[in-house]
Amino acid sequence: MTATQTPVCIDPSPCSGCGTCIRVCPSDIISLKNQKARAAPDTDTARCLVCGHCKAACPENAIDIPALDPGLHDFSTFDLDPAWLPPGKGVLTSDLARLICSRRSCRNYNPTPVNKEMLQDLIHLAVFAPSGTNSQAWTFTCLTSRSEVLVLGNAIKDFFKRLNRKAENMILRKALALVGAGTLDHYYNNYYESVKTAIEQMETENRDRLFHGAPAVILIGSSPGASCPKEDALLAAGNILLAAHTMGLGTCLIGYVVAATEADRSIQQKLGIPDSETIHAAVALGYPDETFQRISGRKQPTIRFR
Ligand SMILES: Cc1cc2nc3c(=O)[nH]c(=O)nc-3n(C[C@H](O)[C@H](O)[C@H](O)COP(=O)(O)O)c2cc1C
């Protein structure tokens, strides 16, 4: 390979000058010179998204993107057929639909731990999700034992205990609402009671109303610089939820973690997550202690065709 100064290394010998890489490049940084593709000499990672579309599309396999880690194609718990799957080929829509419709949030787990290889493979699949401007600024923090999960669970519970105490103060709620900060009043009207009950059950019955007894949690965060960090995190989470189902794992997104860690930055410090990161999704995982029997329906969505 002939290295250029750009993140895109195009080997001129096999390049046939077909222009495929030019058509697929979202940043318009590749052009033809003497019937050979070349990346603009001033291209840096600010201009090149490092998305790898040119590498993926080149019929001559003449392009290398050194920043892309081929190790992420290696999975420990299953074999990946690395052959490109063209649209409409290879996977039946009905099989995918069955997977999508059969994934359900799991709220009862057995205590069997989830091994690290599985978590690692799920994360490797997560990062194949799209990300805004291909930032790929995901961070994944895995809690791999019940004791780790409980450290987070107790910190979240303490946060909501403090929030409930604040929300019980009607004068404070109304005063805040008067100055346009109605969040506490909204919380009181919509969540206070159920959170209070959950905290009581956690403390008196030892029931894990937050993580539902899950032996593992993946926290998906972002490091600084991502353009759409929340969306990126939820898309990555979507991959994890579906893939986990194929591996025999149950999952559940836990929104309370996101709300608490956003409001109280000290919680993530307890887990050794740097202050510069923000948590956008928490996925509880484990082997399900419940067996759904059938695909149930969904509410009717609003759909428009124009
Ligand atoms: C952003 C988000 C946050 C959620 N937070 C929680 C949560 O804190 N606790 C919980 O038990 N379920 C949580 N869920 C799961 C939803 O309740 C669940 O997806 C919904 O009821 C539909 O059920 P299904 O996932 O089985 O299809 C969350 C889901 C989403 C998308």
The ligand as an ORCA input file, in Angstrom:
! r2SCAN-3c Opt
* xyz 0 1
  C     -35.319      4.948     26.785
  C     -35.958      3.780     27.520
  C     -35.872      3.726     28.898
  C     -36.420      2.647     29.584
  N     -36.279      2.588     30.934
  C     -36.756      1.528     31.613
  C     -36.546      1.398     33.023
  O     -35.948      2.259     33.662
  N     -37.015      0.279     33.645
  C     -37.678     -0.701     32.954
  O     -38.075     -1.690     33.572
  N     -37.902     -0.607     31.612
  C     -37.449      0.472     30.930
  N     -37.618      0.550     29.564
  C     -38.277     -0.540     28.853
  C     -39.660     -0.133     28.348
  O     -40.557     -0.049     29.425
  C     -40.097     -1.194     27.319
  O     -39.242     -1.101     26.210
  C     -41.526     -1.020     26.868
  O     -42.417     -1.257     27.921
  C     -41.872     -1.971     25.712
  O     -41.670     -3.313     26.079
  P     -40.663     -4.266     25.270
  O     -39.296     -3.675     25.375
  O     -40.770     -5.601     25.929
  O     -41.100     -4.328     23.842
  C     -37.082      1.622     28.871
  C     -37.160      1.695     27.479
  C     -36.603      2.752     26.817
  C     -36.678      2.793     25.317
*
